[in-house]
Amino acid sequence: MSNNRRDFIKKGSSLAAALSIGAVGASASAKNAIPLPAQKVPWPVLEGPDTPKMTMNVGHNDMSSKVRAIKQFGADYVHMDAPALPWTQAEIQAIVDRFKAEGLSIINHRIILPPSILHNMAGRDEDIKKVQDAIRITGKVGIPVIEYNFYSHRLREGYYNSVGRGNARYLSFDYNRKMPNPADNNWNEPRDRRADEMQFAASELKATEAEPATSEEQFWENITYFLKAIIPVAEESGVKMALHPNDPPPPLSRGSAQPMGSFAGWKKLLAIVDSPANGMTFDCGVSTEIGENAIDVLHYMAARNRINHMHFRNVKVEIPRIKYTETYPDAGQVNMFAVMQELVRAKYKYGVFAEHPPGNIIDKERGGDFIGYIYNQAYARGVLQSVLTLEQGYKG
């Protein structure tokens, strides 16, 4: 019996198994108690070169108390929306240096692609050259990842507020709530924090409101042209590109196809240029919204070294791509521990952003959404430390 218990401890790989054995050990006498392998791991368990890294979103000009609070709450990395193109190296280096002075490293910055690139309009090659120059600057200042979107329109009309635990404000999506007349251009954005969270929202809206609908064929032609122009530059510069999938991921948005709202589309994207520099933002929430198993998606991308940024959030899905609700990270259908465990085992080493916090009463009374983000980050950091402890402990 004793040997079986020892074997079980050595072979176990889940937190539940570890906790159940710990309970047995606690009830036994000190003489007979079997120490958990996790006890061999020195604390605190910290992020390392080959582990995921907690990151929080900031504005590139933000040097308020929020920045210092990010460091105080345990993140050593930040990501942000970059200034509008074109850049100078001195401009981006100054941003890097400002955050470095607060003990924070920029792990990712997002660029906004102009309509010329998205839709093959006049000036496309000139604007692609600006992106190429931005990639070179990114490599020179030591930022490892550039994130970007490549789609027309976001069907915000489908979002609505719903009630979560303790009357928390959840965000739900229902494709069938889309506007009866898209020509009205009546954007229904139900929560202020989305604009804060994604500071590119206003410029993105301005850039896409008057754009033509894009067919799936046009999308693939345009993104293929773009990737073949920029991925070689990214490889030379030591920079990883991370395309964020469609979120929300409906079948159509204002008549435009949404190829980045399906796993098949993601696979096709990664095959256009076979390079780790041509990667994506793995979002376990979006992966679930489209009806896939987040772990299966993670396995596919991690095995090919194509996860260059990561969004850590949870959802409950009623109809894939059509109807779902974003939840607290501990309240949805995604096994967040398993997601983090697979990231650690894959030696994923870039940012993990615990995004889309539900609205809470403290943020409502004080304004903003920082408490919600801190909750999400604390949860994700606790999961990360648990995974690192178990992975190191069972090896010991």
Phi, psi and omega in degrees: 000316180297317179296320178300319179295319179297318180296321180297319179296316183295324186268343183297146181226009180244155179296323181298319179296318181296318181292323180292320177293324179298322180295321178296316181297323183292331182276347180275170177289159180302326182293323185261352183296140179258119182291141175290142174304330181299338180292345179280348185273121180291146179248156359285151175277119186246158175293144180232187182302327184247029176241160171301155183231124180292133181223150177232155185275137177220166170275148185291344175255008186276113175232035182279185178297337177301322181296314179294325178296324178302316178294318181297326182272009166107001177267136176255359185227151176225160172223164190197169169273126183287161174300162178298144176287152001276162179249168162244155179297322180298322180297313182286324178297323179296323177294314178303315184293323180297318180284326177299324179296338177264007180081021183241139177253139176277119183259347184195138167225145187262137175250148179259119181278136181283163179304330181301322180282318183292330189234014180054055178259177179303137179090009183301312183295323177296320180287327175296323177298324176297321178294317177301317178297321179295322178296316180298317179296318179303316178295321183291327181270357173088018173272125190278340190224140168243127177256150180204162172249155177215073176201160179262131172067148173230125189282068180295339180300338181279349181280146172205155179281140174227171187257127177253198184297141180060026182066023173298151180270108174269158174252124178246161178226135175220112182303329183284357175268005183300158186298139176299327182231092182302337180295342177296336180054038183264085183290130180248094182256107193280350182218135184295329189295337180295323177293324178290319184291321181241088189292347178282353190305313184297314180292325178295316178299313181300323183285334189250348184303320184261008183282152178287157174296145183245127177282165179297320179298317179296320178304310185292325176297315185289318182285331176296315178301316181295310184296320180293338178274327190254334183295319175302324178291320178297319178299314181295330185268354182070033182244140176258136176262137182230105176278129178274132180292166178301130177212108004291161185251052183289167178297322178222152173224109183054039178085354180268136176296153182234067183299334179276019174252021177215150179296323177300321177295320180296317179298318180296319178302312184294338181275346183298312173231114186279087184204140173302338177290338178264082184237193184222167165274115176279120180240109183292338175289309179297320179304324180279323179302327182273003175094011179262163170276120185302324181292321178297318178296316179301313179304313183299312183287319182293323180297337181255006180057049183243008175267109184249355172201162184214132174251125188251097181206168188232157183213165167237124186252130173266310179227117183307134179071349188249314187212124180199170179227132174279138187233179166298153184299335181266007188239001182261193185266353179277134175282094187291329176296315180296322177300311181295322180299318180291324176298316180296315182294331178279358183059036173296131190235013181253201191282146170240116182250115178274087193261182174052057177289141172298157177287140181231165188291329180292314177297324179297320182283324184267339185092152180084197183215021188292322180298319178299318179292321179296320177301310181301318183291320179297320178298312181296321180293321177297318177297317179299314180296323177297315180296314180298321179296312181293317181297318179287321184295316183286339172286332181287000000 
